Amino acid sequence: MPRERPREEGHREERPPARTHEPHESHEVRDRHERPRRRPALDARDAARSAARHVAGLTGRTPEGVTSLERREDGWSIGIEIVETHRIPDSTDILAEYRVELDGRGELVSYRRTERYYRGRAEDRT
């Protein structure tokens, strides 16, 4: 039969003290020490998809494609082309380009229609 080891009187396991919030500690002090949790940066493909979804939701039309994409310090600037009016022949369709500004998470900051033009006259654009 195994023998029990005698217990030492007064022996305690040493543990570091639990960290508690001190009432006099201000939120500003804690905020300086804690890093804000940020989502990973949005890559170009996801930014373009997000911009296309926003334009589709706001205009009710399906985007034709991405005409421009630019990474900015605080997000993305993206050009999205849509068909505003379908005509026969297709070369007379009226197209529009929308400029979409997204923040770093893909949320819409602004959008505006920058141009309208006939599909057949796209080369006349400046």
N, C-alpha and C positions, 0 to 999 in steps of 0.2 A: 504494500500500500504506500502511495507517495506521501512524503512528509510535507506538511504545510510549512511555508517559510514564516518565521515570526514577523509580525507587523512592527514597524518602527513607530513609536509614539510621536505624534506631532508632525509626521512627514506629509507634506503636501506637494502636489505637482505644480511647478511654477508655470504659469501661463501669462502671456502679455495682457495687460489690462485692455478691456474692450473699449473701442473708440466711441465716445459719446459726443453728442452735440452740446457744446457749451452755450448757455443762454446768452452770454455776452458776445459770442462770435457773430459778426455781421455776415449777411448774405454776400456782400461784396468780397469779403476775404475768401469765402469758400469758392465763389465763382471764378476768382483768379487762379485758383489751384486746380479746378476741374476743367477738363477740356470739353468743349461742346461735342455732342455726338452728331456726326454728319453722315449722311448717306454717301455712298461712293459717287464720284463724279460721273456725270452722264457722258457717255461716249457719243460720237457723231451719228452713228446709225440710230441709236435710241432717241437722240435729240430730233432727228429728222422725222422719225415715226411719231413722236409726241406732237410735233408741230403739225403734221398732216392730220392727226386725229383732232387737234384743236380746230383747225380750219374746217374740216368736214363737219364737226359739231356745230360750229357757228354759222356756216353758210348753207349747210344741208346738201352740199355737192361733194362728189368724190374727187380727191386730188389726182392730177395727172402725173405729177412728179415733183422732184426737188430741183429748183433752179440755182440755188446758192446755199452755202452753208459756211458760217464763220464763227469760230470760237471766240468769245469775248471774255474779259476778266471775270464778269459776274454771271455768265451764262452763254447763250447761243443766239445768233441772228440767222434766220433761215428764210429762204424764198420758196414758196409753194405755188405751183401753177395748177389752175383748175379750168375746166370748160364751163363758162357761164351760160352760153347759149349754143345748143347743138343745131347745126344747119345742114342742108344738103346743097352742094357737096360739102364734105368735111373741111375743105380748105377755107370755107367762109365761117367756120365756128368762131365764136368770140371767146377768147381766152383772157384770163386775168392772173396776175401775179400778186400774191399776198406776202407781205413781210411779217414774220412772226418773231417775237423776242421771247425767249424762255430763260428762266433762272437756271441755276446749276442742278436743280432737281427735276427739271422738265415741266415745271408749272408755267402757265401762260402769264407773261408780264404785259405784252401788248401785241396787237395785230392790226394791220391796215392793208387795204388794197392799194398797191403802188402803180399798177398799170392795167390797162385793158387794150386788147389788140386782136385783129383777125389772125387766125392761124396761118393763112396764106401770106400774110404780110409781117410775119415775125421778124424777118431780116431787116425791116425798116425801123425796128425799135432802136432807141439810143441807150 
